[in-house]
Amino acid sequence: MTVNGKQRLAIIGGGPGGLAAARVFSQSLSNFEIEIFVKDHDIGGVWHYPEQGRDTRVMYDHLETNISKELMQFSGFPFDASVPLYPSRIHIWKYLKRYYETFIANQDSITVHLSTEVTYLEKKGSKWEITSKNEQRTTTSDFDFVIVGSGHYSVPRLPSNITGIDQWFDHKSASHSKDFKNCEFARDKVVIVVGNGSSGQDIANQLTTVAKKVYNSIRKPADNQPQAKLIEIISPINDADWKSHSVTLADGQVIKNVDYIVFATGYYYSFPFLDPSIRSDVLGEGVTDDGCSSVNLRSLWEHMIYVKDPTLAFALTPQLVIPFPLAELQAAITVEVFCKTLAIPAEFDPSVCGAHNFPKGKDLEHYAELQGLLDSIPHRTGHFEPVKWDGRLTELRNSSYTDKEERNVLLTEHAQILNKQNLPYFLPAPHI
């Protein structure tokens, strides 16, 4: 309902996307009452990695970002000078916590529901109805607008074409990178890491410090993949025989005496709380019973606005982007769409799948496009100014790929030193 002439906005998720939306809307509009629904018992999304309950978390102990703090920071909100160029996971969580305390925690217009899971979202008449639950009760509330910022790192994506792999999972000898916490389980073991994205490379490198042998099963080398002496690159796995502890590769090679297989193979998009008709629109073909899909999303203009009802938006669905500043930029656009100062083009085809993984360097074009949309509005409703990708930031982004390659080389050399010292992996100074 609309209370005292104020519009009601629900934000689902307390990670970077949800927090950015809360800041931007509260600073842009005085007539909005905002409620944030956070499934976890604290804010931060995937970056919240408490001492207790880590087994269900996506993070792992010794993780650092693959994006520099200069690129990653929100608008007008720099990291502390003491934070290293590539922050560790704890640096990021503390940064998000400080962002929350600065812009959100004490705002009269914002209510935060911690330990509260949204179980259903549907449109009833002119309002969005959200059903949520916590330990005490189940509640139903009406809203004028909804932003979904629930992230896309909850449901692991696993290959379905490896013969015999189920037995490995049954015997807890195969796992997804979501379950990786540190390298200790692999001491003196033979491990295959499947996938060579950022997590796959990082996990394989960490395992080399204690494992007997580390293989990395990949389709093709990544652009920034360092040549690690302690990692042997192999082709994709076709068959995995649990009884003999061997796997057969696509090129016919057989790897014997394998103890563990770790799949760093990404995640499904998952919106299990969405009304099925909306979920089908957004996820397209291949939707599972759990409301997941590995394909690109549909029906989202500029990767965020639901075209069939532009009072619903999604935060941070794209991947291979600079997430924190993008989240604020998306929120600034969403303000204008919700307030009808910016309209979705009539020619937009909702059936076309959006490419949510930007090729190298293409994310800059997307940021420029969104900024251009903001700049084209004669009289903006909101007055929040997101990060502008000027020449300096553009140069930093373009050089970030090479910078990260150099960082990966240093981390590889660091792991080799730890291997010789028979020490498990930890981040090099100044991260310790």
Order of alpha helices (4+ residues) and beta strands (2+ residues): beta-alpha-beta-alpha-alpha-beta-beta-beta-beta-beta-beta-alpha-beta-beta-alpha-beta-beta-beta-beta-beta-beta-beta-alpha-beta-beta-beta-beta-alpha-alpha-alpha
